[in-house]
Amino acid sequence: MGSGQQKVAVVTGASSGIGAATARHLADEGFEVVLTARRTERIEELAKEIEAKGGVARAVTLDVTDRAAVDAFAGSVGRVDVLINNAGGAFGAESVERGDPADWLAMYQVNVLGVLHMTQALLPGLRESGDGTVLILSSTAALAAYEGGGGYVAAKHAAHTIAATLRLELVGEPIRVIEIAPGMVKSEGFAVTRFRGDEAKAAAVYQGVSHPLTAEDIAETVTWAVTRPSHVNIDLLVVRPRAQASNYKVHRD
Ligand SMILES: NC(=O)c1ccc[n+]([C@@H]2O[C@H](COP(=O)([O-])OP(=O)(O)OC[C@H]3O[C@@H](n4cnc5c(N)ncnc54)[C@H](OP(=O)(O)O)[C@@H]3O)[C@@H](O)[C@H]2O)c1
């Protein structure tokens, strides 16, 4: 249970990349952070790191696709002011013609149903806080298609739709719904996961791009968005590196 005094931010996918960086930034801003992901050792290490710097952090192992586990988590987490729906990823880069339906299903489960499970389960607590925030990390894939992105684009479009619909449904309540849509971020795991551990293919994604975004860049953006005054709702923010003008128009040296 939380101390009941500090604002509490739950971050999904806090074991790597954007989620881990966001947890560090929110802790620096004075939030008690609840770090969730499937890889327990990583979130426990991060919690220790945050505590060593004077922050307050808890690590809770959680697979966002497991509804029973999410409900149990919601029942034990205590106070919650901010939910950062960050867990997600792309599996494969095949064309629609060649895509594996199992990959499409897995992407839907984590990027869409994961967000749905967490949001449904934590909404009562967010409402009770009197000033709640739901943030969804979608992607520029949520807004436009690109070749080889079909399953991920479809899933992130659905995540975008959750944000847009929820904002309409909750208007009048003290809960903000924020969507951050990053372009190319050179994070720890994203490209490696997409190419199933093939480091060479993963590295090629960023080849010649002088400055892709970093997890830090997005963590700063997320932290800025959730620390605006309560009446300010950053509906949707698209963040790309300067070298990227669209999902597939990228300048490479
Ligand atoms: N990198 C990019 O270019 C980019 C661009 C736009 C949007 N995004 C989005 O940003 C988010 C973070 O991605 P990233 O770049 O930081 O990638 P990452 O380094 O691979 O991190 C992904 C995180 O999601 C967690 N995760 C995956 N499946 C999960 C599940 N079933 N339950 C709980 N946690 C799960 C992972 O933790 P465990 O494996 O420990 O569970 C990991 O912490 C994703 O939603 C991604 O789609 C990334």
The ligand as an ORCA input file, in Angstrom:
! r2SCAN-3c Opt
* xyz 0 1
  N      10.746      2.698    -29.600
  C       9.942      3.257    -30.475
  O      10.363      3.617    -31.599
  C       8.513      3.537    -30.120
  C       7.815      4.467    -30.896
  C       6.480      4.730    -30.606
  C       5.859      4.067    -29.566
  N       6.541      3.147    -28.824
  C       5.811      2.477    -27.742
  O       6.394      2.840    -26.509
  C       6.172      1.786    -25.551
  C       7.501      1.419    -24.903
  O       8.372      0.895    -25.874
  P       9.971      0.960    -25.773
  O      10.456      1.574    -27.016
  O      10.380      1.510    -24.480
  O      10.310     -0.607    -25.886
  P      11.007     -1.658    -24.891
  O      12.323     -1.141    -24.436
  O      10.970     -2.951    -25.629
  O      10.016     -1.729    -23.643
  C       8.786     -2.406    -23.719
  C       8.265     -2.590    -22.308
  O       6.967     -3.195    -22.378
  C       6.925     -4.237    -21.409
  N       5.957     -5.269    -21.773
  C       5.854     -5.921    -22.955
  N       4.852     -6.811    -22.893
  C       4.324     -6.713    -21.644
  C       3.255     -7.367    -20.967
  N       2.530     -8.331    -21.553
  N       2.979     -7.005    -19.685
  C       3.707     -6.041    -19.083
  N       4.718     -5.383    -19.664
  C       5.020     -5.728    -20.935
  C       8.334     -4.768    -21.331
  O       8.575     -5.370    -20.063
  P       8.697     -6.944    -19.771
  O       9.239     -7.596    -20.997
  O       9.616     -6.997    -18.578
  O       7.303     -7.359    -19.419
  C       9.148     -3.498    -21.466
  O       9.335     -2.904    -20.197
  C       5.496      0.655    -26.322
  O       4.101      0.724    -26.135
  C       5.863      0.968    -27.776
  O       4.935      0.403    -28.666
  C       7.863      2.879    -29.067
*
